[in-house]
């Protein structure tokens, strides 16, 4: 199993009262893929630039897809750019892939799949392996889970890492998640401001109508 797949399985197994934002998870999954590619020799880092190595058949469809999508021309892609590009809708892609593998299912309602409902993890060796890795305190997985909003401060996990390239990827994931949260907050503020303007316009229109009716 890959780090990305273990991350997806652990996240899907979280209680429903601890939701994980899909955008945060997608960025963390893209980071996990980069780390898996670093570890199998398909990728190296030159500063924050992702330098592809020889193609490596990983046996994992999505990780092979990630390898194939690496930018292979200089100046190469930065880790941050990779996270945003590769991470687009990546959480949904992993759910679909796990479903095809029979590792997750969707609840049924009146004989139909409830696609809008949260996927349910099947009892499998893959799930147990991911959970055992999570409980073992694996620093890479712990940092990725923290970035996705699960667990402690990722800085604690960094202290036990001795690979500069992995630390660079994890730091980029944390930065990207922070950027995404800032975008969400800005949108919330803009939406709240629009709602206030809209309510003001509606109230003003009501006043004008009442004034006109009394003329």
C-alpha positions in Angstrom: 0.0 0.0 0.0 1.1 3.5 -0.7 1.3 6.4 1.7 -1.5 8.2 -0.2 -3.8 5.2 -0.1 -3.1 4.7 3.6 -3.9 8.4 4.1 -7.2 8.0 2.2 -8.2 4.9 4.1 -7.5 6.4 7.5 -9.4 9.6 6.7 -12.4 7.7 5.4 -12.4 5.8 8.7 -12.7 8.9 10.8 -15.9 9.4 12.8 -18.6 11.4 11.0 -18.3 14.2 13.6 -14.7 14.8 12.6 -15.1 15.8 8.9 -12.1 16.5 6.7 -12.3 19.1 4.1 -11.9 17.6 0.6 -9.6 20.4 -0.5 -7.2 19.9 2.5 -7.2 16.1 1.9 -6.6 16.5 -1.8 -3.5 18.6 -1.1 -2.3 16.1 1.5 -2.8 13.2 -0.9 -0.8 15.0 -3.6 2.0 15.5 -1.1 1.8 11.8 -0.1 2.2 10.8 -3.8 5.3 13.0 -4.1 6.8 11.3 -1.0 6.0 7.9 -2.4 7.7 8.8 -5.7 10.7 10.1 -3.7 11.0 6.9 -1.8 10.8 4.6 -4.9 13.4 6.7 -6.8 11.0 8.1 -9.4 11.6 11.6 -8.2 14.2 13.8 -6.5 14.2 17.4 -5.4 16.6 20.2 -6.4 15.6 22.8 -3.8 11.9 22.9 -4.2 12.0 21.7 -7.9 10.6 18.2 -8.6 13.2 16.4 -10.8 11.7 13.3 -12.4 13.8 10.1 -12.4 13.3 6.9 -14.4 9.7 5.7 -14.7 9.0 3.1 -12.0 6.0 0.7 -12.2 4.6 0.9 -8.7 1.6 -1.4 -9.2 -0.7 1.3 -7.9 -2.8 2.9 -10.6 -3.0 6.4 -9.1 0.6 6.5 -8.2 1.6 5.4 -11.7 -0.6 8.2 -13.0 1.1 10.7 -10.7 4.5 9.5 -12.0 3.4 9.9 -15.6 2.1 13.4 -14.9 5.4 14.8 -13.6 6.8 17.7 -15.6 9.9 16.4 -17.4 11.2 19.6 -18.9 13.4 22.1 -17.1 13.0 24.2 -15.0 10.7 21.5 -13.7 7.7 22.1 -11.4 7.9 23.4 -7.9 6.4 21.3 -5.1 3.8 24.0 -4.4 2.7 24.0 -8.1 2.5 20.2 -8.1 0.3 20.2 -5.0 -2.3 22.6 -6.6 -2.2 20.9 -10.0 -2.1 17.3 -9.0 -4.3 17.9 -5.9 -7.3 19.1 -7.9 -10.2 16.7 -7.0 -7.7 14.1 -5.9 -9.7 13.1 -2.8 -12.6 12.1 -5.0 -10.3 10.2 -7.3 -9.0 8.1 -4.4 -12.5 7.4 -3.2 -13.5 6.1 -6.7 -10.3 4.0 -6.9 -10.9 2.5 -3.5 -14.4 1.7 -4.4 -13.3 0.0 -7.6 -11.0 -2.1 -5.5 -13.9 -3.1 -3.2 -12.3 -1.3 -0.2 -15.2 1.2 0.2 -18.9 1.0 -0.5 -21.7 3.5 -0.7 -24.8 3.1 1.5 -28.0 2.0 -0.2 -31.4 3.6 0.1 -34.5 2.0 -1.4 -32.4 -0.1 -3.6 -30.2 2.7 -5.0 -26.7 3.8 -4.3 -26.7 7.0 -2.3 -23.8 8.8 -4.1 -24.1 11.8 -1.9 -23.7 9.8 1.3 -20.3 9.3 2.9 -18.5 6.2 1.7 -18.2 3.3 4.1 -14.9 1.4 4.6 -15.0 -2.3 4.1 -13.3 -4.6 6.6 -10.1 -5.4 4.7 -6.4 -6.1 5.2 -5.6 -2.8 3.5 -7.7 -0.9 6.0 -6.2 -2.7 9.0 -2.7 -2.1 7.6 -3.4 1.6 7.2 -4.8 1.8 10.7 -1.8 0.0 12.2 0.6 2.4 10.3 -1.3 5.3 11.7 -1.2 4.0 15.3 2.5 3.2 14.9 3.3 6.9 14.9 4.7 6.9 11.4 6.0 10.5 11.2 5.2 11.1 7.5 1.7 9.8 7.8 1.2 11.8 11.1 2.4 15.0 9.4 0.1 14.5 6.5 -2.9 13.7 8.7 -2.2 16.8 10.7 -2.1 18.9 7.6 -5.5 17.5 6.6 -6.8 18.5 10.0 -6.4 15.3 11.9 -4.0 14.9 14.8 -1.4 17.0 16.5 0.7 19.9 15.1 2.8 18.5 12.2 5.9 20.2 13.6 6.1 17.4 16.2 6.3 14.8 13.4 9.0 16.8 11.5 11.4 16.4 14.4 11.7 12.7 13.8 12.4 13.0 10.1 15.9 13.0 8.7 15.1 13.3 5.0 15.3 16.9 3.7 13.3 16.2 0.6 10.4 14.7 2.6 10.4 17.6 5.0 10.3 20.0 2.1 7.2 18.3 0.7 5.5 18.2 4.1 6.2 21.9 4.7 4.8 22.7 1.2 1.6 20.7 2.1 1.2 22.7 5.3 1.7 25.9 3.5 -0.8 25.0 0.8 -3.5 24.0 3.3 -3.0 27.3 5.1 -3.4 29.2 1.7 -6.6 27.3 1.0 -8.0 28.1 4.4 -7.2 31.8 3.8 -9.1 31.6 0.5 -12.1 30.0 2.3 -12.1 32.8 4.9 -11.9 35.5 2.2 -14.9 33.9 0.4 -16.8 33.7 3.7 -16.2 37.4 4.3 -17.1 38.3 0.7 -20.3 36.3 0.9 -21.3 37.8 4.2 -20.7 41.3 2.8 -22.8 40.4 -0.2 -25.6 39.1 2.0 -25.6 42.3 4.0 -25.8 44.4 0.8 -28.6 42.2 -0.5 -30.6 42.5 2.7 -30.1 46.2 2.7 -31.3 46.5 -0.9 -34.3 44.3 -0.2 -35.2 46.4 2.9 -34.7 49.7 0.9 -37.0 48.3 -1.8 -39.6 47.5 0.8 -39.5 51.0 2.2 -39.8 52.5 -1.3 -42.9 50.3 -2.0 -44.6 51.4 1.3 -43.9 55.1 0.6 -45.3 54.8 -2.9 -48.4 53.1 -1.7 -49.2 56.0 0.6 -48.9 58.7 -2.1 
